[in-house]
Amino acid sequence: MTQKSLEICFTPAAFDAHADSEAIVVVVDVLRATSSICAAFANGVREIIPVATVEEAREMKAEGRLIAAERDGFVLDFADFGNSPFNFSADKIRGKSVIYSTTNGTGIMKKAAGSHDVVIGSYLNMSALCRWIEEQDRKVIIVCAGWKRRFSLEDAVCAGAMAQRLLDGGRFTTICDSVHAATDLWMAARQDLTGYIEKAAQRSRLRDKGLDDCIPYCHTFDVTDVIPVLREEKLVAL
Amino acid sequence: MTQKSLEICFTPAAFDAHADSEAIVVVVDVLRATSSICAAFANGVREIIPVATVEEAREMKAEGRLIAAERDGFVLDFADFGNSPFNFSADKIRGKSVIYSTTNGTGIMKKAAGSHDVVIGSYLNMSALCRWIEEQDRKVIIVCAGWKRRFSLEDAVCAGAMAQRLLDGGRFTTICDSVHAATDLWMAARQDLTGYIEKAAQRSRLRDKGLDDCIPYCHTFDVTDVIPVLREEKLVAL
């Protein structure tokens, strides 16, 4: 196999500059959407349907669906639960279909839907995801969900960890500056990952709202082997 | 004085998420637009008029103006010279008005024109620029020109050097993740700046085109005290 190209896109705002219908897109939103999605599949959810807008989520609630929806960390009033990975416990979601809308994570999934595959990445499923990616023999673009079109440190560091793993495996090469930057940030962060993330704005936002109990869990490697993938506008386990 | 806010925007694609009419915007395009602009003012240019499109530059050539214009590193056929800082020598430009259009650097100047001030930053004028910024008592947004809406390593490192200087001065504070990332990249790069930049995509592009003679110069601190500023769609020396 020839080496395939690896890119990182630090913000959905720049996705158009990276978009490639032949590529696999890995969406990363460590705090908390893609961590929560991985947790949900680890706990047996049947499918997750990402919707970008609050209005869509509200309409689907009216149809009697189970809704996970938040904006800026707060559970929307009509939703069944919010965006903590601890919300997606087996007793609530096993075998069920969940509608899901978050501030940053779900919008980019819709935007990337024209790619060859869209998969969900986090620390929680990193090893399984990297093994699967290495078998695909395709260009990969890791897209950081960021925060309202801005760069997010915790997503960049996670993307860097994933990129370093893929580059070390020897099947990927890169001429993408974001990959060089992200792997260097990962090198700076990896000795004390949650300590490094203390300076991230999203870390502070979650603390201010009392929602930071999930930080260590969201930075735990390999809790699950599940790989959520987008199929006909629904996330299902590969 | 209360501490003012410092932000970095890694790509013009995300500028809307940072834009603030009360802020000073510093545009950074190390290889090569903002380095060349600083060199031009150091060599006595009277004014530089940034134009975003090739068409505008071509029209102004027809009016008999002096034109600096490149795309992807190549001098446009109708232009008088390209985008190397060595093109802007005193014998060619002293006392003159120059029309200027480049792949990445000039577009963001137009986009940022609604800010309180738009100034040009590079290693070449860093100390003078930081001293001036510290006197203004205003929020600052450092905008990296990047490459075709993508992240550029050399711009991020320069922005990090500038941010570190401003934070060390004590008059600025930040809750911007890009600032934390850029200052960490600067810390990783600073011992061997041009060595670190070897992995940047723009470094390779310039090498491939034989345009890399300017790399050490573009990474030299404090060649000039000039601060180019945008005034009524023209860059002039402060």
Contacts between the chains, C-beta under 8 A, distances in Angstrom:
chain1	res1	chain2	res2	distance
A	9	B	150	8.0
A	10	B	10	6.1
A	10	B	11	7.6
A	10	B	151	5.6
A	11	B	10	7.6
A	11	B	11	7.2
A	11	B	13	7.2
A	11	B	14	5.1
A	11	B	17	7.9
A	13	B	11	7.2
A	13	B	13	4.6
A	13	B	14	4.1
A	13	B	16	7.6
A	13	B	17	6.6
A	14	B	11	5.1
A	14	B	13	4.2
A	14	B	14	6.6
A	14	B	149	5.2
A	14	B	150	6.2
A	14	B	151	7.3
A	16	B	13	7.6
A	16	B	149	6.9
A	17	B	11	8.0
A	17	B	13	6.6
A	17	B	148	5.9
A	17	B	149	3.9
A	17	B	150	5.0
A	18	B	150	7.2
A	147	B	177	7.7
A	148	B	17	5.9
A	149	B	14	5.2
A	149	B	16	6.9
A	149	B	17	3.9
A	150	B	14	6.2
A	150	B	17	5.0
A	150	B	18	7.3
A	150	B	176	7.8
A	150	B	177	7.1
A	150	B	178	7.2
A	151	B	10	5.6
A	151	B	14	7.3
A	151	B	177	5.4
A	151	B	178	4.5
A	151	B	181	6.7
A	152	B	177	5.5
A	153	B	177	4.0
A	153	B	180	5.6
A	153	B	181	5.8
A	156	B	177	7.7
A	156	B	181	6.1
A	175	B	201	5.2
A	175	B	204	6.9
A	176	B	150	7.8
A	176	B	201	7.1
A	177	B	147	7.7
A	177	B	150	7.1
A	177	B	151	5.4
A	177	B	152	5.5
A	177	B	153	4.0
A	177	B	156	7.7
A	177	B	199	8.0
A	177	B	200	5.7
A	177	B	201	5.3
A	177	B	202	7.8
A	178	B	150	7.2
A	178	B	151	4.5
A	180	B	153	5.6
A	180	B	199	5.0
A	180	B	200	7.4
A	181	B	151	6.7
A	181	B	153	5.8
A	181	B	156	6.1
A	181	B	181	7.1
A	181	B	185	5.8
A	184	B	184	7.5
A	184	B	185	6.1
A	184	B	188	5.1
A	185	B	181	5.8
A	185	B	184	6.1
A	185	B	185	7.4
A	187	B	188	7.9
A	188	B	184	5.1
A	188	B	187	7.9
A	188	B	188	7.0
A	199	B	177	7.9
A	199	B	180	5.0
A	200	B	177	5.7
A	200	B	180	7.4
A	201	B	175	5.2
A	201	B	176	7.1
A	201	B	177	5.3
A	202	B	177	7.8
A	204	B	175	6.9
